Amino acid sequence: MGVWKRGLVIVLGGVGLTAATAWGQGRLDADILKYYGGRYALDCANPQSPRVLVQAAAVAVEQGNQRLTAQGLQAAHSYFGQSPPPGFFVALLGQVKGRHEVLFLVQGDALGQYIQIDGDKTVMANLGALGKARFRSCDAAQNQRAAGHLREDKKAKVAAAAPVASGTAKYPSELIRDSRFKAVYRRTLGPLASQPWLARMDGPGVELAQEKVAGQVVQMVAFCKVHDCGDNNAVLLYDAPGSRIYGLVHMAGRNQFIGAPPQPVAAELNRLWRREWRQGR
């Protein structure tokens, strides 16, 4: 079954159908077009090169006198959720003839911005080698912006992984980069260190705060698992001078203490856990 268009005819199942009908009302907005629209090609210097044209109402793949057109467009910045591939900017989703799914992934690298195509079996079979190609943006400004964005992202990731001096962290995601805290915390976690969300402390968390517990001022740390805060969360009490951590971890429907807190501290952990994760109930 073909989905290539020749002239003004789209060939599907060997039957020619006129291309005048619109099969989807989805359109890309002005910001998407500004940053990701325009012409992409295997060789921007060659006007005859296979190309992808990103426009408001359609994205077209052209090779010679053949054209594959996707309509009913949607832009998805969070297409890959919390784990996008390196250099991902946006996914442009559409359909050919209203039934063949096609995906245009706009990505970037050190050279600039490019598009790769994915789709259902019919689309990919018709594209052949073009289905594995990188179509480079022919817009110099887009390429400069994309390369710059990736450089800034790389710097931000390096900064986010950099060690934090003891006593300077403001959030759990920073505290875990305090080598002194991390050593005590990993020892306190024991077997629970195999749980990534606990070991990394990289999910949502509240600002670190001072609490007075059993007559001693300690640091209260509260954080949870990404997209699953209600069922996976924790409260810690960190005594930095004493290199000691007590905690309450809620996971798999039950609460468990870590660090063997004495009874008064355990009672306070229960209270703080209800305050942070059960709205005081």
N, C-alpha and C positions, 0 to 999 in steps of 0.2 A: 504494500500500500504506500503510495507516494504522497509526500506533502510539499514537494517543491512546486513553486508557481513558475509557469513559463508565460511571459507576456502578461496578459490579464486573466489567465486561467490557472486555477489551482487543480492539480491532478490528485484525486483521492480514489483509490480503488479502481483506477483505470477510467473513471468517469469525469469529464471536464465540467467544472462548475464555475459560474461567473464569480468574480471577486468583489462585487459591489456591496454585498451585505456585510454589515459590521457584526462580529460574533461576540463582542464584549464591550462594555462601556467603561472599563477601567482605564484611567489615564494617569500619567506621571506628572507630578506637580512641578512648579517652576524651579524649586530648589534642587530636586532630583536631576532635572535636565541640566541645570547649571553645573553641577559637580560631576554628573555621570553620563550626560547625553552626548549626542554627536556621533562622529564616525570613528570606528575602530577597524583596523585592517591588519593583515599579515605583513604587508609592506606599504606603509603610508605614502611612500614616494611613488608608488605605482598606481595610477588611477584604475587599472583593471584588476588589482589585487582582490581576492576574496575579502569581504568586509561585513561588519555588523553596523547597522544604523539604528541608534537609539533615539526615538522621537516620542512625543507626548502620548500618542494613541497606539503606537505599534513599535515593535522592535523587529527589524528585518535582517536576515542573513542573505547576502547576495554573492553569487558566483557566476560570472558570465551573464547569461540571460536567464538564469534561474534565481528564484527568490523564495525564501521561507519566511512567512510573516506571522508573528505572535501578537495577539491582541488581548483585551481584557486584562490589562497590566496591573500589577501590584508591586510595590517596593517594600522589601522586608529587611530592615537593618538587623533584626534579631533572629534571622533565619536559623542560625546555628545555636541559639540560646546563649549560655554562658561560656561556651567553648568554641568560638569561631576559629577557623584555620588562620594561620599567619597571613596578614595582609588583607584580610577580608574587609570590604567596605559595605556592600549592599547586594542583595539578591533581587533581581527583577523577574517576577513570575508572570507567565502568560500561557495562552493556549493557541494552538494552530487549529483552525476550523472549529473551535469551540470544544474540542475533545482530546486533542493531543497536547499533553503537558510539556512545557519547555521552561528551562531555567537559565538565566543569564547571570553568572556570578561576576560581579565587578570587584576586582582585587588590585593590589599594588605590590610592587617590589622596588628595588633600587633604581630601575630604569623608568618607572612611572606606573601608569594605570593600564589595566588590560581586562578583557572579558574572556571567560571560558563558558562553554555551553554544556548543559546537561538536559535530559528529557526522557520521554518514554521511548520504548524500543523502536517505534515507527520513526520518530524524529531522529534518533541517533543513527538508525540504519540509513536514512536518507542523507544525513550529513556526512557520513563516512569519515574520512580523515579530518574534516573540519570540526568534528565533534571532540577532537583531542587537541585542537589548536589553541594558541593564545592570540587573540586579536588585540593589538596594541592601540591605545588611544592616539588619535592623530592631532590632538589638541595639546600644544606645548604647555599651556597654563595648567591643564589637568595633570599632566605628567609631573610637572614641578611640584604641584600641591600634594600629589599622592606620595612622591618620594620624600618630601619634607615631613608629611604626616607620619610616615613610617619611621623616619629618623627620630621624631619626637616620641613616638610610642616606645621605641627601643630604649631611649633615655629614661622614660618613665618607668619601664619595667626594671631597668637596672637600679633606679632609685628606690623602687618599691621592694627590692630584694636586699638592699643595703642594710648592714647592721645598724641597730639603734642603741644609742648610749643608755646605760642604766639610769632609770629615773626620768627619762624624757618622753616616753611613750604616752600617747593620749587615747589610743584605741587598742582593742585586742590584737588587731592585725599588725600593729606596730610592736606591741609588747612581745609577741612571739619572736621578733627579730632582736630582742635583747638577749644576748648570749647567757647572761647570768640567770635570767628568768627561765629561758628555754631548758637549760640543764636541769633545774629543779623540777620544772613542769614535766619533762619527759620521764624523769625518775618517778614522779608521783603518779603519772598515768598508768604505768606498768603495761599490762596487756592491752589496755584501751588505746595505746599509741598506734595500734593497727587501724584505727578509725580515722580516715583522712581529715574529716571535718574537725575532729577534736585535735589531732596532732598539728594541723596547719593553722587553726583558728582564723581561717580566711573568709568565714561567712559574716553575715550582719552582726554587728555588736554595738553596745552602748558605750558612751564615753567612760573611761576609767574614773572611779570615784573613791573617796576615802570613806571608810566605815569604821565605827568603833564597835569591836566585838570582844566580849569577855574582858573588857577593860583595856584593850589594846587597839591602836589605830592600824588598820591594814587596808590594802587596796582591793576594791571589789571589781571583778572582771566578769562580764556577762556577754555571751555570744551564742550563735546558733548555726545550724547547717543551712546552706543556701537552698532556698525554695522549700524548706521543710522545718521552719522554726518551731512550729507547734509540737512536733514529735521528737525533735532532736535539738537539745539546747543544754546550756551549762552555766553555772555560777561558780566562780572561784574566789577565794580570799587569799591574797598574796602578802605574806610577811617577808618583805625584802631583807631587813636586817637579820632576821632569823633563818633566811633561806628555806622557807617552809610554805607549802601551799595546801590548803584544804579546799575541797570542792564537792559540788553536787552535780551529777550528770543525769539528764533525763534522756533515755534512749530505749527503744523497743518496748514502750509503754510502761516503763518503771524507772524509779529514781535509785541511784546508787551513789554512795559517797566515795571519794578518793582522798588519800592522805590520812585516813583514820582520824577524822576530827573528834575531839572530846565532845561530850554531850552538849554543853552550852554552845559550842561552835556549830554543831550539827543542827541544833534548833534554830540558830540564826541563819544558817544556810537555807533551811527549809523556808523561813520567812522571806528571805531575799529572793529565793527562786519563785515563790508565789507572787511576789511583788513584780518581778521582771517578766515572768512568762505566763502567769495566770491572772494578771490584773488584780493582784492582791487577794484572790479567792483562796 
